[in-house]
Amino acid sequence: MPKINVYLPDELAEAVREAGVPVSAVCQRALEQAVRRITAIRETVLGDLDDAALAARLPSFTARARTALRLAADRSADPADPASATGDAAVGTGHVLGGLVAEGDNLALHVLRAIEIEPDRVVRELAARPLAEAGGDGAARHFSAPAAGALELAVTEATALGHNYVGCEHLLLGLIAEPDGTGGQLLRSLGAELRLTRRAVAAALAGYVHLRATQAAAQAAPPATDPVMAALATLTERIERLERQNRQDTA
């Protein structure tokens, strides 16, 4: 049976040894799942899929992520795109990155700004680069090999973050992690480092969850005209102010 070497960071390797994790069995299972997912991605014929069919093919992808992929397919079919003009039917990582930006209202764009990369600059850089990548057969519109790899890495990034869905922020991480595609090369040239972007994604998601919880609490709260609730709100505000002052004094 062929052997594949798996290299782990020192800390993880030590933790694996201490826990007695059956590395071979775990890796084999993970690789089987990855092969199935990436094969499904590569075999997806985008021109024949409506939104419902794309959702069935990529069930863990959010609506915004699927919209970005649909926009990516549209970009690759644009006659003005050099890859389309040469008959290359592959949807590349540059197209996927362009689809993320074109979607216009996703978390990946906020993350890009957080790491000081303006989406408008991404658009300009994409326009200056050839986007053709290996993977098209000239007859049907598939994901290129790098784009399929980026989508699989997006699934991996989502899993590592403990998420059961793949959003645009995970697609961004997948593009950065994929080594060969135009999209990742462009992002890395603009300063998108994978670990830094992961931290930005985690921070953005934490802020989003906090905002949603705050909004839900505000909607569920009794009217502010209730005198008891008003008094409690005043007391809570005073306690929080005192706690902030105490932290400043002890700092």
N, C-alpha and C positions, 0 to 999 in steps of 0.2 A: 504494500500500500504506500503510495507516495506520501512524503512528509513535507509539511510547510512550516517554516520557522515563524514564530510569533514573538516579536520583541515588545517588552513591556517596560514602562518607567520603573526605576528601582523601587520606589515606594509601593507601587501596585504589585510588582513581582514578589516583594516581601510579604505583603498582605495575602496574596494568593497562596504562598507557601504556608503561612501561619494558619490560614483557614482550611487548608487541605482541599482547595477547589479542584475538581477533576477537569483540568484545562483542556485535554483532548476532546472530551465529550461535549463540554460547553462550546468550544470553538467550532466543532463539527456541526452542532445544532445551529449556532449563530450563522455559520457560513451557508448552511442549507437554506435558512430563511432569507438570507441576503441574496442568494442566487435566484430564488423564486421571485423576490421582489424586483430585482434588477432586470431579470428576463421579461417580466410583465411590463416593466417600464419601456424596455427597448423594443418590445413587440407592439407597443401601443401605436396604432395608426391614427394620428391626430386629425387628419382631414375627414375621417369617417365618424368622429365622435361628437355628439352634441353634449351639452352640459351634464345631462343625466347619465349618459354613457361614460363620460370621463369620471364622474363621481363614483360609478360602479367599478371602474378600473382602478381608481386611486381613492379608496374609501376613507383612508385616514387623513387625507389632505383637506384642509379647510376650504370653504367657498372662495375666500380671497386668494388662497394659494392656487386653486384650480383656475380662477380668473386670470391670474398672472401667467399660468402655463398656456391658457388659451390665447392670451395676448402675445405670448412668445411665438406660438404657432402662426398667428396672423402676421407677425413681423417677418418670420422666415419665408412666408409666402408672398410678401410684398415684392412686386417686380423691381422696385428701386433697390432692393437689397442685393448686393453682389452675389451672395450664395444662391439666391433664388434664380438670378439671371444665368448662372452656370448649370442650373438643373439639379443642384444639390438639395435633396428633400429633407435633410436633417435639421432638426431644431437644436441649435447649439446653446452652449452656456451663455454666450453673449446675448442671444435672443431671450433666454430665461431672465437674465439680469435686466434687460430692457423691459420685459413684461412686468417684473417687480416694480420698476420705476413707473411704468405706464399705468399700473393699477391705481396708484396715486394716494392711497389712504391706508397703508398697512404698517405694521409695527417695524418691518425691516427698514423703512425709510426713516423712522425716528431713530433707530439704532445707528444708521449711517450718519445721521447728523450728530448723534452723540459722540461718534468717533471722528468727527470733524471731516466728513466726506459729504459734500453737497450732492444730492441726486441730479441736479442740473449739470454738474461737472461729469457725472457718470454718463449722462446722455451724450454730452459732447465727445467724451473719450470713445464711446461706442461707435459714434458716427465716423470716427477717424480710423477705425480698425476693421480688417476683414473678419467676418463672423463665421465663415464656413469652417465646419469641423467634420471629421470622419464619422460616418455612420449612416448617411443617406444612401438609398439605392436608386434614386432618380425616379422611382415609380410611386412611392407612397411616402407620406411625411411622418418620419419617426424622430425620436430623440437621438442626437448624436451619442457616440460612446462616452465622451466626457460629460454630456448633459445627463445621461442615464446614471453615470457614476455620482454626479452631484446630487441627484434626487435620492439615490440610495444613501449617500452620506447625510442628507437632510433627515431621513428617517432615523439614522443612527444618532444624530445630534439630538433629535427630539426624544428618543429613548433614553439617552444619557442624562437629559434634563428631567426625566420622569414624566414626560408628557405622552398622552395617548393620541395625539393629533400631530399633524405636520402643517405648520403655518408658514407665512412668508418669512418670518424671522429665522426659521429652521432652513428654508431654502437659501437664505443669505449665507448662513453658516456652511451649508453644503457646497455652495459655489466657492467660498473661500478655501475650504478644505480640499477640494478637487484640484489636483496639481497641474493638469494639462490643458484645461479649457481656457478660452479667451476671457470668460467672465471672471474666473478666479485670478488670472494673471492681471487683469485690469484692476480688480479690487485690491490686490496685494500691492500693486504699483502705487496705489493711492494711499497706502498705509493701513489697510485692513488686515490686522494680525489676528489669527484665529482665537487665541486665548483672550485677548482684549475684547474681541467682538462677542465671545461667549459671555463674558462678564457684563457687557453692555446689554445683551439680550436678557440675562437673568435680572438685571436691575430694572430694565424696562417692563418686564413681566410682573415683577414685584410691585412696581408703581401702579401698573394697570389694575392688578388685583386689589390693591389698597383703595384705588379710586372707585372701583365698582362696589366694594364693600361700604365705602363711605356714602356713595349715592344711594345704595339700597337702604342703609340705616336712616338716611335723611328722609327717604320716601315713606319708610315704615313708621317714623316717629309721629307721636300725636301732635296736633297743632301747637304752635309756639304760644298761642293765647292761653293755653292751659296754665294757670298760675303755679301749680305744683311742678310741672315740667319746666316752666320758666325758671323757678327757683333752683331746681336741680341743675339746669344748664348753667346758671350763674355760679353755683357752687363748684361744679366740675371745672369750669373755666378758671376759677380762682385757684383750685388745687393744682391744675396743670401749670398755671403761672408760677406758683410757689415751687413746684417740682423743678421747673426750668431754672428758676433762680438758684435753687439749691445745687443743681448740677453745675451751674456757672461758678458758684462760690467754692465748690470743692474741686473744681478743675485745676 
